[in-house]
Amino acid sequence: MSFLRTTLAVSLIALATAPALAATPDTALVIAQNIDDIVTIDPATAYEFSSGEYVTNTYDQLVRYDATDTTTLAAGLAESWEVDTAAKTVVFKLREGVTFHSGNPLRGADVVGSWKRVLVLNKAPAFILGTLGWTAENIEEMVTADGNTVTARWEGDFAPSFVLNVLASRPASIVDMETAMANAQGDDMGHAWLNANSAGTGPFTLARFAPGEVMMLAANPNYFGGAPKVEQVLIRHVAEAATQRLLLESGDVDMAKNLSPDQVAGLAGNAAVKIETYPQTAVHWISLNQKTEALQNPALWEAARYLVDYQGMADSFLKGQMDVHQAFWPEGFPGALTETPFSYDLEKAKQILAEGGVTTPLKIELDVINSAPFTDIAASLQQTFAPAGINFEILPGTGAQVITKYRARTHQGMLLYWGPDFMDPHSNAKAFAYNADNADDKYVSTTTWRNAWMPPEEMNAKTLAALSEQDENARNQMYLDLQKSVQDESPFVIMFQAIKQVAMAENVQGYVNGASADFVFYRLVEKN
């Protein structure tokens, strides 16, 4: 670690451990945020919302959605590229003069090695690159490097936009392979080391990470896109919304990212604080694990859709932070189904349960992240399902605990959220409407597999057909139809689409929060 990085790390630690601060330093952005969902921060394995923010600020992809425009795919580590649809290839020319945090130069070999590393480790996000027909065995044939040129080939009839969106996704991040492999432990390809260190080209480097406590980032003065305007970013893990608000009002933090609607309302009239609102892609839902026999009756799935007080929650404790949304692709993007056919109807739900032969009372364990708004949503569900004889036993846990259990398929009911892995409707269609193999040893990062649900053969076929459809209008219609099918015949009850409210000090400028965790940027932040 250089003298500069050592100095930054020491000052960040001082910020994290100081009992009280009259005001945060002008050169540092201090954030109160719930980051206990993080399971891993290695870009090849990171698959949580908070870890997505981290990867975005420490690593880059060849093509990306940038802080200056989160809606348009732009050049990243590649300064240019050419797509040949007929040959199913894209040729990238890498930027000259780009260096990793270690000082090592960016090479074509790092691109090939980074993508191969994702497939060899084969953790949660590996399937994203696998959609291009890549495997650990064929990746060095599918992707080749010649000096500063990288040629990527794919298998499948995909629109070029789909291919580029895959390569702009989180697991497509480029890692300093020389540094990663120099710190490998056994055959982990540097995984353990990258859970405590960064090896990217991004605008920030990792100074310190203590899970469930703090994450500290130091500015990379050599960033090819220009040095960040703040020297340090300190993210303090604070789970409670009330505590986040107090820290913001006292000046101990510059930003609070998980305030509840009542905490936001309580800041009204405080001239030193402003509230910024950002529509999000995350959809919130409950699911029923099909490994539990009592949850396999489709009548239970249908009745559950009429036992949620969607509007009551959206108008009360979720006000300003959730919109009622009942389809897997978020509103605001092509192909989104915006119809909301379900509302709370106890008598209808009872009739469906009775006619469908569902035995009540029925007890369901419901895993939930132990923080707002999840605990509040769970309490509402417990109250509205009970009169129909469905009794939720709420099992609270940290984000990491809940997500780990979900990935292991050991839950019964799950209250969680889902955001697309890349900005193409196939990302969510594959998650909610497709499952190639439901076997326990065929892990894939979809909510279908994690809930042990095998969609009807026709739904699987429609998902693959939509992926290969070249006509944009026809493709969007296919996704509309798929969303209706999931509404009609799946063990998922999709309830809301998130709206992000971030409270920050009035002097904070330049913060960028796009529609997903992968579009959260700190490099343009400054404090006036």
C-alpha positions, 0 to 999 in steps of 0.5 A: 500500500502506498503512503497515500493509501496508508494515510487515507486508510488511517483517516477513514478509520478515525472517521469510523471510530470517532464517537462524535463529529461536529461536521464531517470533513470536506474531503470525505463522504460519510454514509449511514447505510444498512449493508448487512446483505453483503455475502461477498465483495469479489466481483466474480461472486458478488450478488447482493445490492450493497455489494453491487454498489461496491463493485460499481465504484471499484471496478469497470467493465469494457462497456458500461452505464456511467455516472454521467448518464446511467441510461445509455450504454457507453465506452468503459475500458474499451474505447471502441467496439464492432459487432458482427451479428452474422458471425456472432462476434464483438471486437473490443479495442482497449483503452491505452494507459489504463492501470489497475489499483496496483499500478499494473497495466490493463491487458487483454489477458486480464479480460479473458482471465477475469471472465474465465475466473467467473466461470471457474468459480461458478458462484451466484452470478456466473450464469449471466456470462453463461447465457452467451454459451460460455463455460469454464471449458470453452471460454478461452476459445470464445474469448481471445486477446491479441495485444490491445484487442479482445474478440468475444464470440457467443452462441445463440440468436441474440440481439447485439444489445442483449450481448452488450448488456451482459458484458456491462453486467457486474460479473463482467468486471475486469480484475487485475489477474496478476494481483488476484492470482498472486494472492490465491489460496489453493484453487480459490483464484484470489477469492478470499483476498478479494473479499478484503481487497480491491484489484480493479481499475475503478475510481475508488480502492478498498481501504477496509471492509469489516462485514456488518460494521464498515466499508472504507473507500479511498480515491484512485487519483489515477482513474482514467475517467478523472479522479473522484472529487472526494478523497474518501467514502466511509459507509457505516453500517447502521441498520436502524432508520431512526439511528440513521436520521439522528446521525444525519441531523447531528452532522455525524454523517452526510447521507442516510440511505435507508430511512423509513417514510416516517423518518423522511417525513420527520426531516421536513422543515430541516433546511440542512437536509434534502431528500432526493428520490430515485425510481428503482428496478427492484421488485418486492415479492413473497415466494413459497418454496416448492420443496415444502409439500404443503405449499405446492397447491396452485390454489394456495398461490392464487389465494395468496395474491388476494391476501396482500393489502397492497394499497394499504401498505403503499399508502401508509408505512411504505408511502413514497418508497414503494409503488404497487407493481405486480409483474416481474419486469419493472415499470418504466422499461420496455416490455413491462406489464403495468396492470395490477389485477390483484387487491385484498379480497379475503372472501375470494381468497377463502373461496379459492382455498376451499375449492382448491382443497387447501387444508387450513389452518396452515403454518408457514415460516416466513424468512425476512430481513430484520430491518424496515421495510421488510419487518413492517411488510411481514407484519402486515402479511401476517395480519391479512393472511391469518383470517384465511387460516394461513399463519406466518411465523416470521423468522428475522435475520440479517440480509446475508443470513436470509439470502444464504438460506434462500440460495440453499433452498431451506426456507418455506416462505421468503419475503425478498426483493429482486433486481435485474442483473443487466438491463434487459427483460430476459434478466428477470424473465429467466429468474421468474419464468424459467428453470432448466433443471430443478435438481438440488445439485443444479444450482442457478441464481434464479428465484425459480430454482431457489424456490424449487419451482419447475415452470410449465414446459410452455413457459420455459419455451416462451422464455427462450423464444423471447430471448432470441426474438430480433424484432423489438416490438414482438419481443416486448409483447412476448415478455408481457405475455410471460409476466401474465403467465407468472401472475397466473401460475407461479408460487410468487406474489409480486407486490411492489416496485421500489422507490429510493429516498436518500436523505443527505446534507444540503451541501452534498452535490453530484451523488448519482443513484440510477435505477439499480444498485449497479448504477450508484456512483460516488466519483462525482460527489463534492461538498460545497 
